[in-house]
Amino acid sequence: MSIKWIIISSSYIISLFIFQKGFLLKKPSLDYQSKCEDFRGRSDLCWNKPSFKKAIWIIIDALRYDFMDSGGKLTEPYKGRVKIAGELINSQPNNTILSLFIADPPTTTFQRIKALTTGSLPTFIDIKDNFDAGSIDEDNIINQLFLNGHNITFMGDDTWTSLFKNKFNREFPAPSFDVFDLDTVDNMVLDHLFDEIAKDDWNIIIGHFLGVDHCGHRYGPKHSAMLEKLDQMDNMLRDIIKQMDNETILFVMGDHGMSNDGNHGGDSDLEVEAGFLAYSKIPIVHGKRVKKFFQIDFVPTISFLLGIPLPFTNIGVVVETFFPIRELLKLLEINIAQVIRLITAYGREDSGMTTNFQTILQQYNFGLDDNVDSFFSILYLIQEQLRGVWVTFDYNLIIIGVLMLFDTILFQITYDQDITSLSNITFRSGTLLLSISLILMPKNVLTLEIIPFALPFSILVSLIKLIKMVITKKIILTSVSILTSILYIFHLLSLFSNSYIIYEPYVLKFIIQTLLIYNVVQVFQQNRRISKSFYFNVTSFSIFVLFCGAISSELFKCREESKNCSESFLVSNFISFDNILYFFRMIIAIGLLISINLYILSSQLSSFNSGQKLFLKLGYFFIGIISISWILRFVVNKNNTLFYNFNFYISLATHLFVLSSLLLTLIFSPAKIFFTTFFYLSILEIALVVGDNSALSIVCIISFLVYFYIFSINDSQILSINYYFIISYGFFLLSNQTTIPTIPWLAAFVGIPGNFTITFLPKLLVLINLFGAVFITTIFSYNIVIKHLNFVSVPLNLAFLFGVKMLVICLMCIIHRRHLMLFKVFAPKFIFEAVNFITFLVLSTVLSIIYHIKTL
């Protein structure tokens, strides 16, 4: 089975990578740099005369606009809390600019820093770089400042020092990912900021504060801790203004906003509407005030104010408020010339780019009207068209990915015992190697010519073989009931609707409840002569499982698009014990975790020796540890060093217990003991990582697994399709959604320090939080396989069911590639489902190899 798994899972994974490489394209990088000689004004100037010698650039991460300006509606205490902004605009209106600062999604910090420094638009798939931010390889304002002899001092979020290596005269970076830590980074910046301002050897000081963002992730904007952080930022800005001289301009901005639950990453108004404040002790308002502008427009604006070249890849438009009309005309001419130069450079890389802008290029070559409105209209037109052009697709890779996915599905259906024959291995390995080369070298002409021929040939062979197997009755299409088949097909077809995806957890709840009732009815129909005790046991368990199905919707997280949705106390942020409901939730969670432990002990203890029984009983100790961690995680701030460190170390101890126990049982225990232990340990790990709201979810998932196993009537196909729905539904039961803002980043720091250099472990914890249902269901499936060999095909069946689902999702993405909801609904759905499937395949492959070795 392990060889089958390696071949099939590798094919599925590679096909998904090929598809995403064509569907989620990255914008091509251009290795060009602007120079002073490109648009030199006078012989002693670069592109223009600078307005200021120095700049202080303060980024307050997740500074939402209404934190600075309440709009006269003080409905929440955080609105207008950074009071200095309102005071300055009222008392010194000519020296102050306060504006909405619109971020292009995705609203994550890495993408925002990239946009704020390059003036370009990161693509959707760039979000994957948030954990591993490499250096920016495009021209940017930091590079231009450095090349033109400006001394830069940086302090704060260490993402900057990763992106801009060796560009800062002095730097004071701090780890940025520990969202439990509200103060360390901010305090470090404050420790250096004013001393650096007092020095006279700098041209620009950059300070990136993280406390507001971390407070939002942990508590949301309405918590008292948020008010403390905003007050701290307000006082910091007041102190900067006191220390500034007349040759310095101050910029204060958020890199993005935050939703009402404190998260970001999407494109809702609250997430994209950051705040912007500019202030100087001399007047800076020379033109028309703008109420809002895009973040990329900051790049040409600060470049002109400091007299440095605009970055080569900039598509931002200078903000007119800062410049008098006569100077603005000259700057707009430079701005347009620079953007036209960028289009021309892209045209050399992609001839289609020039075609898209043919009319604009002709208009520019014939000459534009010499007025501000004409210049602005052409620049904004270019900017808007570039937004559309960069949402492009590589159709060759998309088609190859879909064909390979379809080919793998057919191959899985039609494979036989001769799967390991020389011809099969040669053909499949050859196809896989070609596919891997296509991922590594997507423009390789030879590969692009061979694969489109090989895949249709393989599909044709598999189709002929499938037809022959059906005719000769060597393959039974399905033993699954008509109702279950209809529900599966309905679920697949519904994926083409964005409304279904938004309300998918509720549809899956209906499907699960339907299957629960249908299964118990089938059991009673097929066992008419049953004892009263059996009838009582079945009825009692069925009532309990149906109760789990009914209450499970209380565990759903709300999507932004879900109207009139409110989250229950079972999943809302646990802030303190002031609310009796939170105390009640914690007691229930601990009780449920003990119940899970009792179930596993009672059902498995008989097969364990005395040492192994003692090991399982250690679970009660770690249940206590996990319960303490749940409580401390949400009610203890990092400033309370003793309790914070205690929570960190007990979480770390649980990780180490799980890992060491898993390794020991893997080495020294037989297959049955290993898989039972792995299942038990996975429950502990998921409970620790997800938090106290996971206990009811885990109980429901285990109940569904046991219920469908009991009532599967020893049919692996029936069990497989039921488990398919459990995995799909379990994702939502663990309070997840297929949206970027709801990714549980907090999980990355449960027992892992924020400055941990091995980023694989934090990523793994986030993966466990998101796809805990995959881990529970897959490991439970192998426990069944160990006991009953007639269920040995369940993992393969699940791979087939999810493979078909991924094929449908890929077709959905192709059909809706120009849909308004593409990057809000359909693309995230593809990413989450693909990672879910890959997680299942990798875990199943590992377990299959272990099963194969231990049962030899």
C-alpha positions in Angstrom: 0.0 0.0 0.0 2.9 2.4 0.7 4.1 2.3 -2.9 0.6 3.0 -4.2 0.3 5.9 -1.8 3.6 7.4 -2.8 2.7 7.3 -6.5 -0.9 8.5 -6.1 -0.2 11.2 -3.5 2.8 12.5 -5.3 0.7 12.9 -8.5 -2.0 14.7 -6.7 0.4 17.1 -4.9 2.4 17.9 -8.0 -0.8 18.5 -10.1 -2.0 21.0 -7.5 1.3 22.8 -7.4 1.3 23.1 -11.2 -2.3 24.4 -11.2 -1.6 27.0 -8.5 1.6 28.1 -10.3 -0.6 29.0 -13.3 -3.6 30.3 -11.3 -1.9 32.2 -8.5 0.8 34.0 -10.5 3.3 36.3 -9.0 4.0 39.6 -10.7 7.4 39.4 -12.5 10.2 41.3 -10.8 12.2 43.8 -12.8 15.9 44.2 -11.9 16.1 47.9 -12.8 16.9 50.9 -10.6 16.1 54.5 -11.1 19.0 57.0 -11.2 19.3 60.7 -10.8 20.4 61.0 -14.4 17.1 59.6 -15.7 15.1 62.8 -15.1 17.6 65.3 -13.8 16.1 68.7 -13.2 19.0 71.1 -12.6 22.6 70.1 -12.6 22.8 70.3 -8.9 19.5 68.4 -8.3 18.3 64.8 -8.7 14.8 64.6 -10.0 13.4 67.6 -8.1 14.3 70.0 -5.3 13.7 68.4 -1.9 11.2 70.1 0.5 12.6 68.6 3.7 16.1 67.4 4.8 14.7 64.9 7.3 11.7 62.7 7.8 10.4 60.7 10.7 8.4 57.8 9.5 6.2 56.0 12.1 4.3 52.9 11.2 1.8 51.9 13.8 0.8 48.4 12.7 -3.0 48.0 12.2 -3.6 51.7 12.9 -7.2 51.9 11.7 -8.4 55.3 10.5 -11.1 55.6 13.1 -8.5 55.2 15.8 -7.3 58.7 14.8 -10.6 60.3 13.6 -13.9 59.3 15.1 -15.8 61.2 12.4 -17.8 62.8 15.3 -19.2 59.5 16.3 -17.8 58.4 19.6 -19.8 55.2 19.8 -16.8 53.2 20.9 -14.0 54.2 23.2 -11.3 53.5 20.7 -12.6 55.9 18.1 -10.5 59.0 17.9 -8.3 57.7 20.7 -5.1 59.0 19.1 -6.3 62.5 20.0 -3.2 64.3 18.7 -4.4 63.9 15.1 -7.7 65.8 15.7 -5.9 68.4 17.8 -3.4 69.1 15.1 -5.9 69.3 12.2 -8.0 71.8 14.2 -5.2 73.9 15.6 -2.6 73.8 12.7 -4.6 72.9 9.6 -1.9 74.2 7.2 0.7 72.1 8.9 -1.3 68.9 9.1 -2.7 66.3 6.7 -5.1 63.7 8.0 -6.4 61.2 5.5 -7.7 57.7 4.9 -4.8 55.5 3.7 -6.2 52.8 1.5 -4.3 49.4 1.5 -4.6 47.1 -1.4 -5.5 43.5 -0.3 -4.1 41.2 1.0 -3.8 43.3 4.1 -0.8 41.5 5.7 2.3 43.3 7.0 4.8 41.9 4.5 2.7 42.9 1.5 2.0 46.3 3.0 5.7 47.1 3.7 6.5 46.0 0.1 3.8 48.3 -1.3 4.8 51.2 1.0 8.4 51.0 -0.2 8.2 49.9 -3.9 5.0 51.7 -4.9 3.9 48.5 -6.6 1.1 46.0 -5.9 2.0 42.6 -4.4 -0.1 39.7 -5.7 -2.4 37.5 -3.7 0.0 34.6 -3.5 2.6 36.8 -1.9 0.8 36.2 1.4 2.8 33.0 1.7 5.9 35.1 2.4 4.5 36.5 5.6 6.5 33.9 7.7 9.6 33.8 5.6 10.1 37.3 4.2 13.1 37.3 1.9 14.7 40.5 0.7 12.8 42.7 -1.7 14.4 42.4 -5.1 12.7 45.4 -6.7 13.7 49.0 -6.6 12.3 50.8 -3.5 12.6 54.0 -1.5 14.9 52.4 1.1 17.3 51.5 -1.8 17.0 55.0 -3.3 17.7 56.7 0.0 20.7 54.5 0.5 22.1 55.0 -3.0 21.7 58.8 -2.7 23.6 59.1 0.5 20.8 59.3 3.1 21.5 57.8 6.5 18.6 55.7 7.6 17.9 54.6 11.2 15.4 51.8 11.8 13.8 50.4 14.9 10.9 47.9 15.4 9.5 45.0 13.4 12.4 42.9 12.3 10.6 42.2 8.9 12.3 45.4 7.7 15.8 44.2 8.4 15.0 40.9 6.5 13.7 42.9 3.5 16.3 45.5 3.4 19.6 44.0 4.4 22.6 46.3 5.0 20.6 49.4 4.1 20.3 51.0 7.6 23.0 53.1 9.2 21.7 52.0 12.6 19.1 49.3 13.3 17.3 48.1 16.3 15.1 45.2 15.2 12.8 43.2 17.4 11.0 39.8 16.8 7.6 40.5 15.3 5.5 37.4 15.4 4.8 36.8 19.1 1.3 38.2 19.1 1.0 37.4 22.8 3.6 40.1 23.4 2.0 43.6 23.3 4.8 45.7 24.7 8.4 44.4 24.0 8.7 45.7 20.5 7.0 49.1 21.3 9.1 49.6 24.4 12.3 48.8 22.5 11.4 51.4 19.9 10.6 54.0 22.6 13.9 53.3 24.3 15.8 54.3 21.2 13.5 56.7 19.3 14.1 59.9 21.1 17.8 59.4 21.5 18.1 58.9 17.8 16.0 62.0 17.0 18.4 64.0 19.2 21.4 63.0 17.0 22.3 65.0 13.9 23.6 62.2 11.6 20.4 60.9 10.2 18.1 61.8 7.3 15.2 59.4 8.0 14.2 57.5 11.1 11.8 54.6 10.7 9.9 53.2 13.7 7.5 50.3 13.3 5.3 49.7 16.4 3.4 46.4 16.8 1.5 46.6 20.0 -1.8 47.8 18.5 -1.8 45.0 15.9 -0.9 42.3 18.5 -3.6 43.7 20.9 -6.1 43.4 18.1 -5.2 39.8 17.3 -5.3 38.8 21.0 -8.2 40.9 22.3 -9.9 42.8 19.5 -10.2 46.6 19.3 -12.8 46.9 22.1 -10.6 45.7 25.0 -9.2 48.0 27.6 -5.7 46.9 26.5 -6.3 48.5 23.1 -7.1 51.8 24.8 -3.8 51.6 26.7 -1.8 51.0 23.5 -3.5 53.8 21.6 -2.9 56.2 24.5 0.8 55.1 24.5 1.0 55.9 20.7 -0.7 59.2 21.3 1.8 60.2 23.9 4.7 59.0 21.7 3.6 61.3 18.9 3.2 64.3 21.2 6.8 63.7 22.4 8.1 63.5 18.8 6.4 66.7 17.8 8.0 68.5 20.7 11.4 67.3 19.6 11.1 68.0 15.9 12.8 70.9 14.1 11.5 72.9 11.1 13.5 70.9 8.6 11.7 67.6 9.5 8.4 66.2 8.4 6.6 63.5 10.4 4.6 60.7 8.7 2.4 58.5 10.8 0.5 55.6 9.2 -1.1 52.2 9.6 0.1 49.5 7.2 -3.5 48.2 7.3 -6.6 48.3 9.5 -8.3 45.6 11.5 -11.7 43.9 11.5 -14.0 44.1 14.6 -12.5 40.9 15.9 -9.0 42.3 15.5 -7.8 40.3 12.5 -6.7 41.4 9.0 -5.7 40.0 5.6 -8.9 40.5 3.7 -10.4 43.4 1.8 -13.2 44.6 4.1 -13.4 48.4 4.7 -12.2 48.1 8.2 -9.1 46.1 7.1 -8.1 48.4 4.2 -8.9 51.8 5.8 -5.7 52.6 7.6 -5.0 56.1 9.0 -2.4 58.6 7.7 -1.1 61.7 9.4 1.6 64.1 8.1 2.8 67.0 10.2 5.6 69.6 10.0 6.2 72.8 11.9 6.1 74.7 8.6 3.1 74.6 6.3 2.8 71.5 4.1 -0.7 72.0 2.7 -0.2 73.7 -0.6 -2.8 72.1 -2.8 -6.2 70.5 -2.7 -6.9 68.4 0.4 -7.6 64.8 -0.4 -9.8 62.7 1.9 -8.2 59.5 1.0 -5.4 58.0 -1.2 -3.8 54.7 -1.8 -0.8 53.5 0.1 1.3 53.1 -3.0 0.7 56.9 -3.6 2.9 57.5 -0.6 6.0 56.3 -2.4 6.2 59.1 -5.1 5.1 61.6 -2.5 7.8 61.0 0.0 10.4 60.5 -2.8 9.6 64.0 -4.2 9.5 65.6 -0.7 13.0 64.2 0.0 14.3 64.8 -3.5 15.2 61.2 -4.4 14.3 59.2 -7.6 11.0 57.4 -7.7 11.6 53.6 -7.5 11.6 52.0 -10.9 8.5 49.8 -10.2 6.4 52.6 -8.7 2.9 53.0 -10.0 1.8 55.3 -7.3 0.5 58.8 -8.0 1.9 61.8 -6.2 -0.5 63.3 -3.5 -1.4 66.8 -4.7 -2.0 68.2 -1.2 1.8 68.5 -0.5 2.8 70.6 -3.5 1.8 74.0 -5.0 0.2 73.8 -8.5 3.2 75.0 -10.4 5.6 72.5 -8.9 2.9 69.8 -9.0 2.7 70.0 -12.8 6.5 69.3 -13.1 6.3 66.4 -10.7 3.3 64.9 -12.5 5.3 65.0 -15.8 8.1 63.0 -14.0 5.5 60.7 -12.4 3.9 59.9 -15.8 7.3 59.5 -17.6 8.5 57.1 -14.9 5.3 54.9 -15.1 5.4 54.9 -18.9 9.0 53.7 -18.6 7.9 50.9 -16.3 5.2 49.8 -18.8 7.8 49.8 -21.6 10.1 47.7 -19.5 7.4 45.2 -18.7 6.6 45.2 -22.4 10.1 43.9 -23.1 9.4 41.0 -20.7 5.9 40.4 -21.9 4.8 41.7 -25.3 1.1 41.5 -24.2 1.7 44.3 -21.7 2.5 46.8 -24.4 -0.6 45.7 -26.3 -2.8 46.3 -23.3 -1.5 49.9 -23.0 -1.2 50.7 -26.7 -3.8 53.5 -26.5 -2.2 55.1 -23.5 1.3 54.9 -25.0 0.1 56.6 -28.2 -1.7 59.3 -26.2 1.5 59.9 -24.2 3.7 60.0 -27.4 1.4 62.5 -29.1 1.5 64.7 -26.0 -0.9 65.2 -23.0 -2.8 68.3 -22.2 -0.7 70.5 -19.9 -3.0 70.5 -16.9 -3.2 68.8 -13.6 -6.5 67.0 -14.3 -5.2 65.5 -17.5 -2.1 64.2 -15.8 -4.0 62.7 -12.8 -6.6 61.0 -15.1 -3.9 59.3 -17.2 -2.0 58.2 -14.1 -5.0 56.7 -12.3 -6.1 55.0 -15.6 -2.7 53.4 -15.8 -2.8 52.4 -12.2 -6.2 50.8 -12.5 -5.3 49.0 -15.7 -2.1 47.6 -14.1 -4.3 46.3 -11.3 -6.2 44.3 -13.9 -3.2 43.2 -16.0 -1.4 41.8 -13.0 -4.4 39.5 -12.3 -3.3 37.3 -15.1 -3.1 33.5 -15.5 -0.8 31.0 -17.2 -3.3 28.9 -19.0 -0.8 26.3 -20.1 0.0 25.5 -16.5 -3.6 25.7 -15.5 -4.7 23.2 -18.2 -1.8 20.9 -17.5 -2.6 20.9 -13.7 -6.2 20.1 -14.4 -5.3 17.3 -16.9 -2.8 15.8 -14.5 -5.4 15.9 -11.6 -8.0 14.1 -13.8 -5.3 11.6 -15.0 -4.4 10.8 -11.4 -8.1 10.2 -10.5 -8.5 7.9 -13.4 -5.2 6.1 -12.6 -6.4 5.6 -9.0 -9.7 4.0 -10.2 -8.1 1.7 -12.7 -4.9 0.7 -11.0 -4.6 -3.1 -10.4 -2.1 -5.4 -8.7 0.3 -4.7 -11.5 0.8 -1.2 -10.4 4.4 -1.8 -9.5 5.3 -3.3 -12.9 8.2 -1.9 -14.7 6.0 -0.2 -17.4 3.7 1.4 -14.9 6.6 2.7 -12.7 8.5 4.0 -15.8 5.5 5.8 -17.2 4.3 7.3 -13.9 7.8 8.3 -12.7 8.5 9.9 -16.1 5.3 11.9 -15.9 6.1 13.0 -12.4 9.6 14.0 -13.3 8.4 16.1 -16.2 5.8 17.7 -13.9 8.4 18.5 -11.3 10.6 20.1 -13.9 7.5 22.1 -15.0 7.2 23.5 -11.5 10.8 24.4 -11.3 11.1 25.7 -14.9 7.5 26.7 -16.0 8.8 28.3 -19.2 10.8 25.2 -20.4 9.6 24.8 -24.0 10.5 21.0 -24.2 8.5 20.1 -21.1 5.6 22.3 -22.2 5.5 20.3 -25.5 5.9 16.8 -24.1 3.4 17.0 -21.2 0.4 18.1 -23.2 0.9 15.0 -25.4 1.7 12.6 -22.6 -1.3 13.5 -20.3 -4.1 13.1 -22.9 -2.5 9.8 -23.9 -2.5 8.6 -20.3 -6.1 9.8 -19.8 -7.2 7.9 -22.9 -5.6 4.7 -21.8 -7.1 5.0 -18.4 -10.6 5.7 -19.8 -10.4 2.6 -22.1 -9.3 0.5 -19.2 -12.1 1.9 -17.0 -14.8 1.1 -19.6 -13.4 -2.4 -20.0 -13.4 -2.9 -16.2 -17.0 -1.7 -16.0 -18.2 -4.0 -18.9 -16.4 -7.0 -17.4 -17.7 -6.1 -13.9 -14.2 -6.1 -12.5 -15.1 -2.8 -10.9 -18.3 -1.9 -9.0 -19.0 1.7 -9.4 -20.3 2.2 -5.8 -22.0 0.4 -3.0 -22.9 3.8 -1.5 -26.6 4.6 -1.2 -28.3 6.9 -3.7 -29.0 9.5 -1.0 -25.3 9.6 0.0 -24.2 9.8 -3.6 -26.6 12.6 -4.3 -25.4 14.5 -1.2 -21.8 14.1 -2.4 -22.6 15.3 -5.9 -24.7 18.2 -4.6 -21.8 19.2 -2.4 -19.4 19.3 -5.4 -21.7 21.2 -7.7 -22.5 23.7 -5.0 -18.8 24.8 -4.9 -19.4 26.7 -8.1 -21.5 29.2 -6.1 -19.8 31.9 -4.0 -22.9 32.1 -1.8 -22.6 28.4 -1.0 -19.0 28.7 -0.1 -19.9 31.6 2.3 -22.6 29.4 4.0 -20.9 26.1 3.5 -20.7 25.1 7.2 -24.4 25.3 7.5 -25.0 23.2 4.4 -22.5 20.6 5.7 -24.3 20.6 9.0 -27.5 19.6 7.1 -25.6 16.9 5.2 -24.1 15.5 8.4 -27.4 15.4 10.3 -29.1 13.8 7.3 -26.5 11.1 7.2 -26.7 10.5 10.9 -30.4 9.9 10.8 -30.2 7.9 7.6 -27.6 5.5 9.1 -29.5 4.8 12.2 -32.7 4.1 10.2 -30.8 1.7 8.0 -29.5 -0.2 11.0 -32.9 -0.6 12.5 -34.4 -1.7 9.1 -31.7 -4.3 8.6 -31.8 -5.6 12.2 -35.5 -5.9 13.0 -34.9 -8.6 15.6 -32.8 -6.7 18.1 -32.6 -6.9 21.8 -33.9 -4.1 24.1 -30.4 -3.5 25.4 -29.1 -3.0 21.8 -32.0 -0.8 20.9 -31.4 1.3 24.1 -27.7 1.6 23.4 -28.1 2.6 19.7 -30.9 5.0 20.6 -28.9 6.7 23.4 -25.8 7.0 21.3 -27.7 8.3 18.3 -29.4 11.0 20.5 -26.1 12.1 21.8 -24.5 12.3 18.3 -27.6 14.1 16.9 -27.2 16.6 19.8 -23.6 17.1 18.7 -24.8 17.8 15.2 -27.4 20.2 16.4 -25.2 22.2 18.7 -22.2 22.2 16.4 -23.3 25.4 14.6 -22.5 27.3 17.8 -18.8 26.5 17.1 -18.8 28.4 13.7 -16.7 31.5 13.2 -18.5 34.3 11.3 -17.4 35.4 7.8 -17.5 39.1 6.9 -20.0 38.3 4.2 -22.4 36.4 6.5 -25.2 38.8 7.3 -26.7 38.8 10.8 -24.1 36.4 12.0 -23.0 36.5 15.6 -20.5 34.2 17.3 -21.5 32.4 20.4 -19.6 32.5 23.7 -18.2 29.1 22.8 -15.9 30.6 20.2 -15.5 34.3 21.0 -12.2 35.5 22.4 -11.7 34.5 26.0 -10.6 37.7 27.7 -11.3 37.2 31.4 -13.5 35.4 33.9 -15.7 38.5 34.5 -18.4 37.0 32.3 -19.8 33.9 33.9 -20.4 32.3 30.5 -16.6 32.2 29.9 -16.1 30.5 33.3 -18.9 28.1 32.3 -17.2 27.4 29.0 -13.9 26.6 30.6 -15.5 24.1 33.1 -17.3 22.4 30.2 -14.1 22.2 28.1 -12.1 20.6 30.9 -14.9 18.2 31.6 -15.1 17.2 28.0 -11.3 16.7 27.7 -11.5 14.4 30.7 -14.4 12.5 29.0 -12.3 12.0 25.9 -9.5 10.6 28.0 -11.9 8.2 29.8 -13.3 7.0 26.5 -9.9 6.2 25.0 -8.8 4.6 28.3 -11.9 2.4 28.6 -11.9 1.4 24.9 -8.2 0.6 24.5 -6.7 -0.2 28.0 -7.3 -3.9 27.7 -4.7 -4.2 24.9 -2.0 -2.3 26.8 0.6 -3.8 29.2 1.1 -2.3 32.6 3.8 0.2 31.4 1.6 1.4 28.5 -1.4 1.7 30.8 0.7 4.0 33.1 1.6 6.1 30.1 -2.0 6.6 29.1 -2.9 7.5 32.6 -0.3 10.3 32.4 -2.9 11.9 30.1 -4.8 13.1 33.2 -1.7 15.1 34.3 -1.4 16.7 30.9 -5.1 17.4 30.8 -4.5 19.5 33.9 -1.5 21.1 32.2 -3.5 22.0 29.1 -6.4 23.4 31.3 -3.9 25.7 33.1 -2.5 26.7 29.7 -6.0 27.6 28.4 -6.7 29.8 31.4 -3.3 31.6 31.4 -3.1 32.1 27.7 -6.0 34.6 27.7 -5.8 36.2 31.1 -2.1 36.8 31.6 -0.2 39.5 29.8 3.5 39.1 28.9 4.3 41.9 31.4 3.5 39.4 34.1 6.7 37.6 33.4 6.3 34.8 36.0 2.9 33.6 34.8 3.7 34.2 31.1 6.9 32.1 31.3 5.1 29.4 33.3 2.4 29.1 30.6 5.1 29.0 27.9 7.1 26.3 29.6 4.1 24.0 30.4 2.9 24.3 26.8 6.5 23.5 25.6 6.5 20.5 28.1 3.3 19.2 26.5 4.8 19.5 23.0 7.9 17.6 24.2 5.7 14.9 25.9 3.7 14.4 22.7 6.8 14.2 20.5 8.9 12.0 22.8 6.0 9.6 23.4 5.2 9.4 19.7 8.9 8.5 18.9 9.1 5.9 21.7 5.9 4.1 20.6 7.0 4.3 17.0 10.3 2.5 17.8 9.3 0.0 20.5 5.5 -0.7 20.1 3.5 -2.8 17.7 1.3 -1.3 15.1 -2.0 -1.4 17.2 -0.3 0.3 20.2 1.4 2.9 18.0 -1.8 4.0 16.2 -3.8 4.1 19.3 -1.2 6.2 21.1 -0.8 8.5 18.1 -4.6 9.1 18.1 -4.5 9.9 21.8 -1.5 12.2 21.5 -3.1 14.0 18.5 -6.1 14.8 20.7 -3.9 16.3 23.4 -1.9 18.4 20.9 -4.9 19.7 19.1 -6.6 20.6 22.4 -3.5 22.5 23.5 -3.0 24.4 20.2 -6.6 25.3 19.4 -7.6 26.3 22.9 -10.5 25.6 25.2 -13.1 26.0 22.5 -11.7 22.9 20.8 -13.0 20.4 23.4 -16.6 20.3 22.2 -15.4 20.2 18.6 -13.1 17.3 19.3 -15.9 15.4 21.1 -18.3 16.0 18.2 -15.7 14.9 15.6 -14.8 11.7 17.6 -18.5 10.9 18.1 -19.2 11.3 14.4 -16.2 9.0 13.6 -17.3 6.3 16.0 -21.0 6.5 15.0 -20.3 6.1 11.3 -17.8 3.4 12.0 -20.4 1.4 14.0 -23.1 1.9 11.4 -21.0 1.4 8.3 -22.1 -2.2 8.0 -18.4 -3.2 7.3 -18.5 -1.3 4.0 -15.4 0.7 3.3 -17.0 2.9 0.6 -19.8 3.9 2.9 -17.4 4.7 5.7 -15.1 6.6 3.4 -17.8 9.0 2.1 -19.0 9.6 5.6 -15.5 10.4 6.8 -15.1 12.7 3.8 -17.9 14.8 5.1 -16.5 14.7 8.7 -13.2 16.1 7.5 -14.9 18.8 5.5 -17.2 19.7 8.4 -14.5 19.3 11.0 -12.6 22.2 9.5 -15.5 24.5 10.5 -16.2 22.8 13.8 -12.7 23.8 14.9 -13.8 27.4 14.4 -12.1 28.0 11.1 -13.2 29.7 7.9 -11.8 29.7 4.4 -10.7 33.3 4.7 -7.3 34.9 5.2 -8.2 37.1 8.2 -9.4 34.1 10.2 -6.1 32.2 9.9 -5.3 31.4 13.6 -1.9 32.9 13.9 -2.1 32.7 17.7 -1.6 29.0 17.4 2.0 29.6 16.1 3.1 30.8 19.6 1.7 28.1 21.8 4.9 26.9 23.5 7.0 28.4 20.7 8.9 31.7 21.2 8.1 34.6 18.8 11.7 34.8 17.7 12.1 31.1 17.0 14.4 30.8 14.0 12.9 27.4 12.7 9.7 28.7 11.1 8.6 25.2 10.3 7.3 24.6 13.8 5.1 27.7 14.1 3.7 26.8 10.6 3.0 23.3 11.8 1.0 24.5 14.8 -1.1 26.8 12.6 -1.6 23.7 10.3 -2.7 21.6 13.3 -5.2 24.3 14.3 -6.6 24.7 10.8 -6.7 21.0 9.8 -7.1 19.2 13.2 -10.0 17.3 11.7 -7.7 15.8 9.1 -5.3 14.6 11.7 -8.0 13.1 14.0 -9.9 11.4 11.1 -6.9 10.1 9.3 -5.3 8.6 12.4 -8.6 7.1 13.5 -9.0 5.5 10.1 -5.7 3.7 10.5 -6.8 2.5 13.9 -9.8 1.0 12.1 -7.6 -0.6 9.4 -5.4 -2.2 12.1 -8.5 -3.9 13.6 -10.4 -4.7 10.4 -8.6 -5.3 7.1 -11.8 -4.9 5.1 -11.4 -1.2 5.8 -7.8 -1.0 4.4 -9.0 0.9 1.4 -10.6 3.8 3.4 -7.5 6.1 3.1 -7.3 5.5 -0.7 -11.1 6.1 -1.0 -10.7 9.4 0.9 -7.9 10.4 -1.5 -10.2 9.7 -4.4 -13.1 11.7 -2.9 -11.0 14.7 -2.1 -9.2 14.4 -5.5 -12.5 14.7 -7.3 -13.4 17.6 -5.0 -10.1 19.4 -5.9 -10.8 18.8 -9.6 -14.1 20.5 -9.2 -12.6 23.4 -7.3 -9.9 23.9 -10.0 -12.7 24.0 -12.6 -14.5 26.5 -10.3 -11.5 28.7 -10.2 -11.1 28.6 -14.0 -14.8 29.5 -14.6 -14.8 32.3 -12.0 -11.4 33.7 -12.9 -12.9 37.1 -13.7 -15.5 37.0 -10.9 -15.5 40.0 -8.5 -15.2 37.5 -5.6 -12.2 35.6 -7.1 -9.7 36.7 -4.5 -12.2 37.1 -1.7 -14.0 33.7 -1.9 -12.8 31.4 -4.7 -9.0 31.7 -4.5 -8.9 31.4 -0.7 -11.2 28.4 -1.0 -8.8 26.7 -3.4 -5.8 27.4 -1.1 -7.5 26.1 2.0 -8.8 23.0 0.3 -5.5 22.3 -1.5 -3.6 22.5 1.8 -6.2 20.4 3.5 -5.8 17.7 0.8 -2.0 17.9 0.8 -2.0 17.6 4.6 -4.2 14.5 4.3 -2.0 13.0 1.6 1.3 13.6 3.4 0.0 12.3 6.8 -1.6 9.2 5.1 1.6 8.5 3.2 3.6 8.5 6.4 1.1 6.4 8.2 0.9 4.0 5.3 4.6 3.5 5.3 4.6 2.9 9.1 1.6 0.5 8.8 3.4 -1.4 6.0 6.6 -1.7 8.0 5.0 -2.7 11.3 2.7 -5.3 9.7 5.3 -7.1 7.7 
